[in-house]
Amino acid sequence: MSSGGGFAVGVTVVPVDQAPSPWELADPEPARWDDPLGELLPSRRTAAEAAALLQQITVAESRLAALKVELVMDRAAARPAPDDPRPGGEGAAEVGPEGTSEFLPDELAMIQNCSRAAAVTLLEQSETLVVRLPATRAALAVGRLDWPRARAMAAELGRPADQSDPAIVAAVEAAVLPGAGELGVHRLREVVRAELLARDATAADRRREQARRGADVTVRPVGDGMSELSMLLPHPEAVACRDAVDQHARAAKHAGDPRPIGMLRAGVAADLMLRPWQDRPPVTAHLTVTAPLHALIPGRFPAARGIHRTGAGRRGRRGADHRRPRGGTAHPARGGLPGGLRAPAGGILDIAITDATGALLALTGRAELQRLARRGCPDHLDAPCSCPLLPPAGPARPGRPLPPLRRPAALPRGPRPELPAPRLHRPRRLGRPRPRRRPRHRRPDQLRQPG
């Protein structure tokens, strides 16, 4: 037996198999994700325990919402837009973080099984919380602020504050966040809006302009064959429309209509918009005929071979200068339209005259063009000219004025025929009418005897 002390170390080497051992003990209580969560808690819970669990659930929802925000931004960072997009290919998104793919909202909608509009809203709120409101996102992540209030702050300090200074947005967040959890959602939005307007006076005008651009008319089915027609208008116009509808409905009610007043209002609004008492064409159109100026030369039309001069039979100074094709229809170059084309019932017909390159020279109508063709050029009745008959269409471009419309001189005008000299009559004297001559009476002895 040794008198000195010592230590010994024993090492055992055992081969390790990567495959699990068949004798490995299984988990006695495996996780069952399809079981309700209530079964994992005690079956009998007091009111205090239920209240405590509800508070924990609220905190858990806040943390999950913060995690969702982070995951959405991670997804956005993983889907950048191509640096050199091809025509018709993938481009940059118009919503969400700058430089992300245009397909990101669709991917989020597919992942969350929601609409694209809901995905776009979540993407914008996530960007606002991460970029502009980091303190709000931190409070959401630890459960001090719930998701509805964080979403309300993101909505007020998101797109309405796009043109505001980031320092102003940070000051608003610092002023509102400490008491945000004690305010209702609607009241919280009012407080955030008031704080922003107090620090940025121009934000009110921007918000008003954005709201005005969002005006729209929508229809939402509500079931049982009914739908809700909603009109988003400026407040004065909305109040005026409602008052007008209400006055007509109450007048019908006082006249003895037994229907409810709400039904009368709906009927009045529909009648004022649809106007069933007016006879309107089922289909109308705004027709624009484009006619190149060089194509309006009479020689380019088959009917030009039938043009003749009317001679001296016409009165006035248009006599020989007023040319018409046989058949009584004005020539296209003189104001007519091929095929007797006219404006549709209840519609408009415009004639756009262009040059050889397609640039617009003048815009007129059929009646005006025919009037100018009948009148002709008042300064050159006996010779061809290029005087403008229509003003140029629209304002002239700087440095490059639009050329005026000039009358085509394809048909040379000959000398004016000699007209017979008019017979001159002595003008009648104004005043009392000239008395009639009385017949001269002769005596019987002065009468002529029949021969």
C-alpha positions as CSV (number, residue, x, y, z in Angstrom):
1,M,0.0,0.0,0.0
2,S,1.5,3.3,-1.1
3,S,2.0,6.0,1.3
4,G,2.0,8.9,-1.3
5,G,-1.2,10.5,-2.8
6,G,-2.0,10.5,-6.5
7,F,-4.8,11.1,-9.1
8,A,-5.7,8.9,-12.1
9,V,-7.8,9.8,-15.2
10,G,-9.7,7.2,-17.2
11,V,-10.7,7.8,-20.8
12,T,-13.2,5.7,-22.6
13,V,-13.5,5.9,-26.4
14,V,-16.9,4.9,-27.8
15,P,-17.7,5.1,-31.6
16,V,-20.4,7.6,-32.4
17,D,-23.1,6.8,-35.0
18,Q,-24.6,9.8,-36.8
19,A,-27.9,8.0,-37.1
20,P,-30.2,8.2,-34.0
21,S,-30.2,5.2,-31.8
22,P,-33.3,3.0,-32.0
23,W,-33.2,2.8,-28.2
24,E,-33.2,6.6,-27.7
25,L,-36.1,7.7,-25.5
26,A,-38.8,9.6,-27.2
27,D,-40.2,12.9,-25.8
28,P,-42.9,11.9,-23.4
29,E,-44.9,15.1,-24.2
30,P,-44.3,16.0,-27.9
31,A,-45.6,19.4,-29.0
32,R,-49.0,19.2,-30.7
33,W,-49.5,22.3,-32.8
34,D,-53.0,21.4,-33.8
35,D,-54.3,21.4,-30.2
36,P,-56.0,24.5,-28.8
37,L,-53.8,26.6,-26.5
38,G,-56.5,26.6,-23.9
39,E,-55.9,22.9,-23.2
40,L,-52.3,23.7,-22.1
41,L,-53.6,25.9,-19.3
42,P,-55.4,25.0,-16.2
43,S,-59.1,24.2,-16.8
44,R,-60.4,26.3,-14.0
45,R,-59.2,29.8,-14.0
46,T,-60.2,32.7,-11.8
47,A,-61.1,36.2,-13.0
48,A,-57.8,37.5,-11.9
49,E,-55.9,34.7,-13.7
50,A,-58.0,35.4,-16.9
51,A,-57.2,39.1,-16.7
52,A,-53.5,38.3,-16.2
53,L,-53.5,36.0,-19.2
54,L,-55.3,38.6,-21.4
55,Q,-52.5,41.1,-20.5
56,Q,-49.9,38.6,-21.4
57,I,-51.6,37.9,-24.7
58,T,-51.7,41.7,-25.5
59,V,-47.9,41.9,-24.8
60,A,-47.3,38.8,-26.9
61,E,-49.3,40.3,-29.8
62,S,-47.3,43.5,-29.6
63,R,-44.0,41.5,-29.7
64,L,-45.3,39.4,-32.6
65,A,-46.3,42.6,-34.5
66,A,-42.8,44.0,-34.0
67,L,-41.3,40.7,-35.2
68,K,-43.6,40.9,-38.3
69,V,-42.4,44.4,-39.0
70,E,-38.8,43.2,-38.9
71,L,-39.5,40.2,-41.1
72,V,-41.3,42.4,-43.7
73,M,-38.3,44.7,-43.9
74,D,-36.0,41.7,-44.1
75,R,-38.1,40.5,-47.0
76,A,-37.9,43.9,-48.7
77,A,-34.1,44.0,-48.3
78,A,-33.9,40.6,-50.0
79,R,-35.9,41.7,-53.0
80,P,-34.0,44.7,-54.5
81,A,-35.0,46.1,-57.9
82,P,-32.7,45.4,-60.8
83,D,-30.1,48.1,-61.5
84,D,-30.7,48.0,-65.3
85,P,-34.3,46.9,-65.8
86,R,-35.3,45.7,-69.2
87,P,-38.2,47.1,-71.1
88,G,-41.3,45.3,-69.9
89,G,-39.4,43.5,-67.2
90,E,-39.2,43.8,-63.5
91,G,-38.8,47.4,-62.2
92,A,-38.7,49.3,-59.0
93,A,-41.8,49.5,-56.8
94,E,-43.8,52.7,-56.4
95,V,-44.7,51.9,-52.8
96,G,-42.6,50.8,-49.9
97,P,-38.9,51.1,-49.4
98,E,-37.0,52.8,-52.2
99,G,-35.2,50.4,-54.6
100,T,-37.3,47.3,-53.9
101,S,-38.9,45.1,-56.5
102,E,-42.3,45.9,-57.9
103,F,-43.4,42.3,-57.1
104,L,-42.7,42.7,-53.4
105,P,-46.3,43.6,-52.5
106,D,-47.6,40.7,-54.4
107,E,-45.2,38.3,-52.7
108,L,-46.3,39.6,-49.2
109,A,-49.9,39.2,-50.2
110,M,-49.3,35.6,-51.2
111,I,-47.3,34.8,-48.0
112,Q,-49.9,36.3,-45.7
113,N,-52.9,35.2,-47.7
114,C,-54.3,38.7,-47.9
115,S,-55.1,41.3,-50.5
116,R,-52.5,43.4,-52.2
117,A,-53.9,46.6,-50.7
118,A,-53.4,45.1,-47.2
119,A,-49.9,44.0,-48.1
120,V,-49.0,47.6,-49.4
121,T,-50.4,49.1,-46.1
122,L,-48.3,46.7,-44.0
123,L,-45.2,47.5,-46.1
124,E,-45.6,51.3,-45.7
125,Q,-46.3,51.0,-41.9
126,S,-43.2,48.7,-41.4
127,E,-41.0,51.2,-43.3
128,T,-42.3,54.1,-41.2
129,L,-41.8,52.3,-37.9
130,V,-38.2,51.2,-38.8
131,V,-37.0,54.3,-40.5
132,R,-38.8,57.2,-38.9
133,L,-40.2,55.9,-35.6
134,P,-37.5,53.7,-34.0
135,A,-38.6,54.5,-30.5
136,T,-42.2,53.5,-31.3
137,R,-40.9,50.2,-32.8
138,A,-38.8,49.6,-29.6
139,A,-41.8,50.1,-27.4
140,L,-43.8,47.8,-29.6
141,A,-41.1,45.1,-29.4
142,V,-41.1,45.0,-25.5
143,G,-44.9,45.2,-25.3
144,R,-45.3,48.7,-23.8
145,L,-47.3,49.8,-26.8
146,D,-49.9,47.7,-28.6
147,W,-50.1,47.3,-32.4
148,P,-53.3,49.4,-33.0
149,R,-51.7,52.5,-31.4
150,A,-48.3,51.9,-33.1
151,R,-50.2,51.6,-36.4
152,A,-52.0,54.8,-35.8
153,M,-48.8,56.7,-35.1
154,A,-47.3,55.2,-38.3
155,A,-50.3,56.3,-40.3
156,E,-50.1,59.9,-39.1
157,L,-46.4,60.2,-39.4
158,G,-46.0,58.2,-42.6
159,R,-47.1,59.6,-46.0
160,P,-48.6,62.8,-44.5
161,A,-45.2,63.7,-43.2
162,D,-43.1,62.8,-46.3
163,Q,-42.0,66.4,-46.8
164,S,-41.5,67.2,-43.2
165,D,-38.1,67.5,-41.6
166,P,-37.0,64.2,-39.9
167,A,-36.1,66.2,-36.8
168,I,-39.7,67.4,-36.6
169,V,-41.0,63.9,-36.9
170,A,-38.7,62.8,-34.1
171,A,-39.8,65.6,-31.9
172,V,-43.5,64.7,-32.4
173,E,-42.7,61.0,-31.5
174,A,-40.8,62.1,-28.4
175,A,-43.7,64.3,-27.3
176,V,-46.5,61.8,-27.9
177,L,-45.0,58.4,-27.1
178,P,-44.9,58.6,-23.3
179,G,-48.6,58.9,-23.0
180,A,-49.7,57.0,-26.1
181,G,-50.7,53.9,-24.2
182,E,-53.3,55.8,-22.2
183,L,-55.1,57.4,-25.2
184,G,-57.6,55.8,-27.5
185,V,-56.6,55.2,-31.1
186,H,-58.8,58.0,-32.5
187,R,-57.6,60.5,-29.8
188,L,-54.0,59.4,-30.3
189,R,-54.2,60.3,-34.0
190,E,-55.7,63.7,-33.2
191,V,-52.8,64.4,-30.8
192,V,-50.2,63.3,-33.3
193,R,-51.7,65.4,-36.0
194,A,-51.9,68.5,-33.7
195,E,-48.3,68.1,-32.6
196,L,-47.2,67.8,-36.2
197,L,-49.1,70.9,-37.3
198,A,-47.8,72.9,-34.4
199,R,-44.2,72.2,-35.5
200,D,-44.8,72.3,-39.3
201,A,-47.3,74.9,-40.5
202,T,-47.2,73.7,-44.2
203,A,-48.2,70.1,-43.2
204,A,-51.9,71.1,-43.1
205,D,-51.9,72.3,-46.7
206,R,-50.1,69.1,-47.8
207,R,-52.5,66.9,-46.0
208,R,-55.5,68.8,-47.5
209,E,-54.1,68.5,-51.0
210,Q,-53.4,64.7,-50.5
211,A,-56.9,64.2,-49.2
212,R,-58.4,66.2,-52.2
213,R,-56.5,64.0,-54.6
214,G,-57.9,60.9,-52.9
215,A,-61.5,61.9,-53.8
216,D,-63.3,59.0,-55.4
217,V,-66.7,57.2,-55.8
218,T,-66.9,53.6,-54.7
219,V,-69.5,50.8,-54.6
220,R,-69.5,48.2,-51.9
221,P,-72.0,45.3,-51.9
222,V,-73.8,44.8,-48.6
223,G,-75.9,41.7,-49.5
224,D,-79.6,41.0,-50.3
225,G,-79.3,42.8,-53.6
226,M,-78.1,46.1,-52.1
227,S,-74.9,48.0,-52.4
228,E,-73.5,51.1,-50.7
229,L,-72.5,54.0,-52.9
230,S,-69.8,56.1,-51.2
231,M,-68.5,59.5,-52.4
232,L,-65.4,61.0,-50.9
233,L,-65.7,64.8,-51.4
234,P,-64.5,68.0,-49.8
235,H,-66.7,68.8,-46.7
236,P,-68.6,71.8,-48.1
237,E,-69.5,69.9,-51.3
238,A,-70.6,66.8,-49.4
239,V,-72.8,68.9,-47.1
240,A,-74.4,70.7,-50.0
241,C,-75.1,67.5,-51.9
242,R,-76.7,66.0,-48.8
243,D,-78.8,69.1,-48.1
244,A,-80.1,69.1,-51.7
245,V,-81.0,65.5,-51.6
246,D,-82.7,65.9,-48.2
247,Q,-84.8,68.9,-49.5
248,H,-86.1,67.0,-52.5
249,A,-86.9,64.0,-50.4
250,R,-88.8,66.0,-47.8
251,A,-90.7,67.8,-50.5
252,A,-91.8,64.4,-51.8
253,K,-92.7,63.3,-48.3
254,H,-94.9,66.4,-47.7
255,A,-96.6,65.8,-51.1
256,G,-97.9,62.5,-49.7
257,D,-95.3,59.9,-50.7
258,P,-95.7,57.1,-48.1
259,R,-92.1,55.7,-48.4
260,P,-89.6,56.2,-45.7
261,I,-87.5,59.3,-45.8
262,G,-84.2,57.3,-46.2
263,M,-85.7,55.5,-49.2
264,L,-86.8,58.8,-50.7
265,R,-83.3,60.3,-50.2
266,A,-81.7,57.3,-52.0
267,G,-84.3,57.6,-54.9
268,V,-83.7,61.3,-55.2
269,A,-79.9,60.9,-55.4
270,A,-80.2,58.2,-58.0
271,D,-82.6,60.3,-60.1
272,L,-80.5,63.4,-59.9
273,M,-77.5,61.5,-61.2
274,L,-79.1,59.2,-63.8
275,R,-81.8,61.8,-65.0
276,P,-84.2,59.2,-66.4
277,W,-86.5,62.0,-67.7
278,Q,-83.9,63.0,-70.3
279,D,-83.9,61.3,-73.7
280,R,-80.2,60.6,-74.3
281,P,-78.7,58.5,-77.0
282,P,-77.6,55.1,-75.7
283,V,-74.1,55.6,-77.2
284,T,-72.4,58.8,-78.1
285,A,-68.8,59.7,-79.1
286,H,-66.3,62.5,-79.6
287,L,-65.2,61.9,-83.1
288,T,-62.0,63.5,-84.4
289,V,-61.2,63.3,-88.2
290,T,-57.5,63.9,-89.0
291,A,-57.0,65.4,-92.4
292,P,-53.5,66.2,-93.8
293,L,-53.5,69.6,-95.4
294,H,-51.8,68.3,-98.6
295,A,-54.5,65.7,-99.0
296,L,-57.2,68.4,-99.2
297,I,-56.1,69.5,-102.7
298,P,-59.1,69.1,-105.0
299,G,-57.1,67.2,-107.6
300,R,-56.6,64.3,-105.1
301,F,-60.4,63.6,-105.0
302,P,-62.4,61.8,-107.7
303,A,-65.0,64.5,-107.5
304,A,-62.5,67.2,-108.4
305,R,-62.9,66.3,-112.1
306,G,-66.5,67.5,-111.9
307,I,-65.7,70.9,-110.6
308,H,-67.0,73.7,-112.8
309,R,-67.5,77.4,-112.6
310,T,-70.9,78.7,-112.0
311,G,-70.5,81.8,-114.2
312,A,-72.5,85.0,-113.9
313,G,-75.6,83.3,-112.7
314,R,-74.5,83.8,-109.1
315,R,-75.2,87.0,-107.3
316,G,-72.6,89.0,-105.4
317,R,-68.9,88.9,-105.7
318,R,-68.6,85.1,-105.2
319,G,-70.0,84.5,-108.7
320,A,-67.3,82.8,-110.8
321,D,-65.1,82.2,-107.8
322,H,-67.6,79.9,-106.0
323,R,-66.7,76.4,-107.3
324,R,-68.8,73.3,-106.4
325,P,-68.7,69.8,-107.7
326,R,-71.6,68.4,-109.6
327,G,-74.2,66.9,-107.4
328,G,-74.5,69.9,-105.0
329,T,-72.1,68.6,-102.4
330,A,-69.3,70.9,-101.2
331,H,-65.8,69.7,-102.1
332,P,-63.7,68.2,-99.3
333,A,-61.2,71.0,-99.8
334,R,-64.0,73.5,-99.5
335,G,-65.5,72.4,-96.3
336,G,-67.3,69.1,-97.0
337,L,-66.5,65.7,-95.6
338,P,-66.4,62.4,-97.5
339,G,-69.5,60.3,-97.2
340,G,-71.5,63.1,-95.6
341,L,-69.8,62.4,-92.2
342,R,-71.5,64.2,-89.4
343,A,-71.3,64.4,-85.6
344,P,-73.0,61.4,-83.9
345,A,-76.2,62.0,-81.9
346,G,-75.3,63.8,-78.7
347,G,-71.6,63.8,-79.7
348,I,-69.0,66.1,-81.1
349,L,-67.2,66.0,-84.5
350,D,-63.8,67.8,-84.7
351,I,-61.6,68.1,-87.8
352,A,-57.9,68.2,-87.1
353,I,-55.8,69.5,-90.0
354,T,-52.2,68.5,-89.9
355,D,-49.1,69.1,-92.1
356,A,-47.1,66.5,-93.9
357,T,-45.2,65.5,-90.7
358,G,-48.4,65.0,-88.7
359,A,-48.1,68.2,-86.6
360,L,-51.4,69.8,-85.8
361,L,-52.1,73.0,-87.7
362,A,-55.8,73.8,-86.9
363,L,-58.7,72.2,-85.1
364,T,-62.2,73.1,-86.3
365,G,-65.7,71.7,-86.8
366,R,-67.8,70.9,-89.9
367,A,-69.9,74.0,-89.8
368,E,-67.0,76.3,-89.4
369,L,-65.1,74.6,-92.2
370,Q,-68.1,74.8,-94.5
371,R,-68.6,78.5,-93.6
372,L,-65.0,79.3,-94.5
373,A,-65.3,77.4,-97.7
374,R,-68.3,79.3,-98.8
375,R,-66.9,82.7,-97.8
376,G,-63.4,82.1,-99.4
377,C,-60.7,84.7,-99.1
378,P,-62.3,88.2,-99.0
379,D,-59.0,89.9,-100.2
380,H,-58.2,87.7,-103.3
381,L,-61.3,87.0,-105.3
382,D,-59.7,87.0,-108.8
383,A,-56.4,85.2,-108.1
384,P,-55.2,82.2,-106.2
385,C,-53.8,82.9,-102.7
386,S,-52.4,81.2,-99.6
387,C,-54.1,83.4,-97.0
388,P,-54.8,81.7,-93.7
389,L,-58.4,80.9,-93.1
390,L,-58.1,79.3,-89.6
391,P,-56.0,80.3,-86.6
392,P,-53.3,77.9,-85.5
393,A,-54.4,75.3,-83.0
394,G,-53.1,76.0,-79.5
395,P,-50.3,78.3,-78.3
396,A,-47.2,78.5,-80.4
397,R,-44.2,76.6,-79.0
398,P,-41.3,78.8,-77.9
399,G,-38.9,79.3,-80.8
400,R,-41.0,77.3,-83.2
401,P,-44.4,78.9,-84.0
402,L,-47.1,76.9,-85.6
403,P,-47.6,77.7,-89.2
404,P,-51.1,79.1,-90.0
405,L,-53.5,77.1,-92.0
406,R,-53.3,78.2,-95.6
407,R,-55.9,77.6,-98.3
408,P,-54.6,75.2,-101.0
409,A,-54.3,77.0,-104.4
410,A,-54.7,73.9,-106.6
411,L,-57.5,75.4,-108.7
412,P,-56.3,78.5,-110.6
413,R,-58.8,81.3,-110.7
414,G,-59.5,82.8,-114.1
415,P,-60.5,86.4,-114.9
416,R,-63.8,87.5,-113.6
417,P,-66.5,87.5,-116.4
418,E,-68.0,90.8,-117.5
419,L,-71.3,91.3,-115.9
420,P,-74.1,93.4,-117.6
421,A,-74.3,97.0,-116.4
422,P,-77.0,97.4,-113.8
423,R,-80.0,99.6,-114.7
424,L,-80.1,102.7,-112.6
425,H,-83.5,104.0,-111.4
426,R,-84.2,107.4,-110.0
427,P,-84.6,107.1,-106.3
428,R,-88.1,107.7,-105.0
429,R,-88.7,110.7,-102.9
430,L,-89.4,109.8,-99.3
431,G,-92.4,111.3,-97.5
432,R,-96.0,111.2,-98.5
433,P,-97.0,108.9,-101.3
434,R,-97.4,110.4,-104.8
435,P,-101.1,111.2,-105.5
436,R,-102.7,109.3,-108.3
437,R,-103.8,111.1,-111.4
438,R,-107.5,111.6,-111.7
439,P,-109.1,110.6,-115.0
440,R,-109.9,113.6,-117.3
441,H,-113.6,113.9,-118.0
442,R,-114.7,115.3,-121.4
443,R,-117.8,117.0,-122.4
444,P,-120.2,115.1,-124.7
445,D,-119.4,117.3,-127.6
446,Q,-115.7,116.5,-127.3
447,L,-116.1,112.8,-127.4
448,R,-114.9,111.0,-130.5
449,Q,-117.4,109.6,-132.8
450,P,-116.9,106.0,-133.7
451,G,-115.7,105.8,-137.2
